[in-house]
Amino acid sequence: MLNHDLLKRDALAPPHDFEPSDDIFRPADPGNAAHEDKIFFAIQPPPFTASSIRRLAFYLRDKHRLTGELLRSECLHASLLFAGYHGRMPPQTLSAIRQAAATIVMPRFRVSFDWVVSFRNRRNRPLALRGDDGVSGLIALRDKLVAATIDIPGIPAARREFNPHLTLLYDQRDIREEPVEEISWPVNEFVLIRSLFGQSRHIVLGRWPLRG
């Protein structure tokens, strides 16, 4: 159940120069749909947690009178690293990415998000869950993925800044930072996702357990 007293607190000022955390928001070049399907590493919440996230998203949409569509439960994720576009990726590159992912050695960890904010530098602004100390595991996992894939030809250079988040919905209105009841789950694996352009649908191309 949501902590409504917490949710009713005054909104905090938005963080300075807040930007999306990864190239997953990079616009695709013109072309056919397959060329615009993005491939990226991510973690996904388990079904029970995804249901809690959706309930929170419904609450926030009603509270702030938003009109944007909520992301489907199966599309909820926290992105880690953008790998490219499916229609422009040679099979050998995709194979190399999978092989690199299989080399990752990292213990399981718990991820936690406890505030929300809109990304302010896009017209169709994502409303996203954010965290502080609770996202340190995501940062460590991304660092390992960057190191494992950096020498693969054709992989876009990773951006230096990384702001872990989980998008709830897209809307034209700007929501200032506010605390929410903590959303948390144990991260046991990471995945490689193909996001089908314009279809609100994800295909998992690979899945790797955390170990070590």
C-alpha positions in Angstrom: 0.0 0.0 0.0 1.3 3.5 -0.8 2.3 5.8 2.0 0.0 8.7 1.1 1.4 10.9 3.8 4.8 10.6 2.2 3.4 11.2 -1.3 1.6 14.4 -0.1 4.8 16.1 0.9 5.7 19.3 -0.9 7.6 18.6 -4.1 11.3 19.3 -4.0 13.1 21.5 -6.5 14.1 19.6 -9.6 17.8 18.6 -9.7 20.1 20.9 -11.7 20.8 19.9 -15.3 18.9 16.6 -14.9 19.3 14.5 -18.0 18.4 11.0 -19.2 20.9 8.5 -18.0 21.6 6.6 -21.2 21.5 6.6 -24.9 18.3 4.5 -24.8 16.6 7.9 -25.5 18.8 8.6 -28.5 16.5 9.3 -31.5 16.7 6.8 -34.3 17.7 7.8 -37.8 15.0 7.7 -40.5 14.5 4.2 -41.9 12.3 1.1 -41.6 11.0 -0.1 -38.3 13.7 -2.7 -37.8 16.4 -0.1 -38.2 14.7 1.8 -35.3 14.5 -1.1 -32.9 16.9 -0.3 -30.1 19.0 -3.0 -28.4 20.1 -2.4 -24.8 21.0 -4.1 -21.6 18.6 -3.7 -18.6 17.2 -5.2 -15.5 13.5 -6.1 -15.2 11.4 -6.1 -12.1 9.7 -9.4 -11.2 6.0 -9.6 -11.9 4.9 -8.9 -8.3 7.1 -5.8 -8.2 6.0 -4.7 -11.7 2.4 -4.7 -10.4 3.4 -2.5 -7.5 5.2 -0.1 -9.9 2.1 0.1 -12.1 -0.1 0.9 -9.1 2.3 3.7 -8.1 2.2 5.0 -11.7 -1.6 5.0 -11.8 -1.6 7.0 -8.5 0.9 9.5 -9.7 -0.9 10.0 -13.0 -4.1 10.7 -11.2 -2.5 12.9 -8.6 -0.8 15.1 -11.2 -3.6 14.9 -13.8 -1.4 13.4 -16.4 -2.7 11.9 -19.6 0.2 9.8 -20.8 0.0 6.0 -21.3 1.6 3.9 -18.6 4.3 1.5 -19.7 3.0 -2.1 -19.8 4.2 -4.3 -17.0 6.4 -6.4 -19.3 8.1 -3.3 -20.6 9.1 -1.9 -17.3 12.9 -1.9 -16.9 15.9 0.0 -15.8 18.3 0.5 -18.7 22.0 -0.1 -18.3 23.7 0.3 -21.6 22.6 1.1 -25.2 24.1 -1.3 -27.7 22.8 -0.1 -31.0 19.9 -0.6 -33.5 18.8 -4.1 -34.5 18.4 -3.4 -38.2 21.9 -2.0 -38.5 23.7 -4.6 -36.3 25.6 -7.4 -38.1 24.9 -10.9 -36.6 28.6 -11.2 -35.6 28.2 -8.0 -33.5 25.2 -9.3 -31.7 27.0 -12.6 -31.1 30.0 -10.7 -29.7 27.7 -8.7 -27.4 26.2 -11.9 -26.0 29.6 -13.4 -25.5 30.7 -10.3 -23.6 27.7 -10.4 -21.4 28.4 -14.0 -20.5 31.8 -12.9 -19.0 30.2 -10.7 -16.4 30.9 -11.8 -12.8 29.0 -9.9 -10.1 27.1 -10.8 -7.0 23.4 -10.4 -6.8 22.2 -7.1 -5.2 19.1 -5.2 -4.3 18.0 -2.2 -6.2 15.8 0.5 -4.6 14.0 3.5 -6.0 12.4 6.1 -3.6 11.6 9.3 -5.6 10.2 10.3 -8.9 10.9 13.2 -11.3 10.3 14.1 -15.0 13.2 14.3 -17.4 13.0 17.9 -18.4 14.9 18.1 -21.7 12.4 16.2 -23.9 9.0 17.4 -25.1 7.4 14.1 -24.3 8.8 13.9 -20.8 9.4 10.5 -19.1 8.2 10.3 -15.5 10.8 8.1 -13.9 11.6 6.4 -10.6 15.0 7.4 -9.2 17.1 6.3 -6.3 20.2 7.3 -4.4 22.2 4.7 -2.5 19.8 2.1 -3.7 21.0 2.2 -7.3 24.7 1.7 -6.6 24.5 -1.9 -7.8 23.1 -0.7 -11.2 26.1 1.6 -11.5 28.5 -1.2 -10.8 26.8 -3.6 -13.2 26.8 -1.0 -16.0 30.5 -0.3 -15.4 31.2 -4.0 -16.0 29.1 -4.1 -19.1 30.9 -1.0 -20.5 34.3 -2.7 -19.8 33.2 -6.0 -21.4 31.8 -4.4 -24.6 34.2 -1.5 -25.2 36.3 -3.2 -27.8 33.4 -4.6 -29.8 33.4 -2.9 -33.3 30.2 -1.0 -34.0 29.1 -0.5 -30.4 28.2 3.1 -29.7 30.5 4.8 -27.1 28.9 4.8 -23.7 28.0 8.1 -22.2 30.1 9.1 -19.2 27.1 10.2 -17.2 24.7 7.6 -15.9 21.5 8.3 -14.0 19.8 5.0 -13.2 16.0 5.2 -13.5 12.9 3.3 -14.3 10.4 5.0 -16.6 6.7 4.9 -15.6 5.1 6.8 -18.4 5.5 9.7 -20.9 3.7 13.0 -20.6 4.0 16.5 -21.8 3.7 17.9 -18.3 6.8 18.4 -16.1 6.6 16.8 -12.6 9.0 18.1 -10.0 11.0 15.7 -7.8 9.0 14.1 -5.0 9.5 11.2 -2.7 7.5 8.0 -3.0 7.2 4.8 -1.0 10.3 2.7 -1.8 10.2 0.2 -4.7 12.8 -2.5 -4.2 13.6 -6.0 -5.4 16.6 -8.4 -5.5 18.4 -8.3 -8.8 19.4 -11.8 -9.9 20.0 -11.3 -13.6 20.3 -8.8 -16.4 18.9 -9.0 -19.9 19.6 -7.8 -23.5 16.4 -6.3 -24.9 15.2 -5.5 -28.4 12.6 -2.8 -28.2 10.2 -2.9 -31.1 9.8 0.6 -32.5 6.3 2.0 -32.0 4.9 -1.2 -30.6 5.4 -1.0 -26.8 6.8 -4.4 -27.0 10.1 -5.9 -25.9 11.9 -9.1 -27.0 14.5 -10.5 -24.7 17.6 -11.5 -26.8 19.6 -12.9 -23.9 19.4 -13.4 -20.1 22.4 -13.9 -17.8 22.3 -14.7 -14.0 24.4 -12.7 -11.6 27.1 -14.8 -9.9 30.3 -14.3 -8.1 
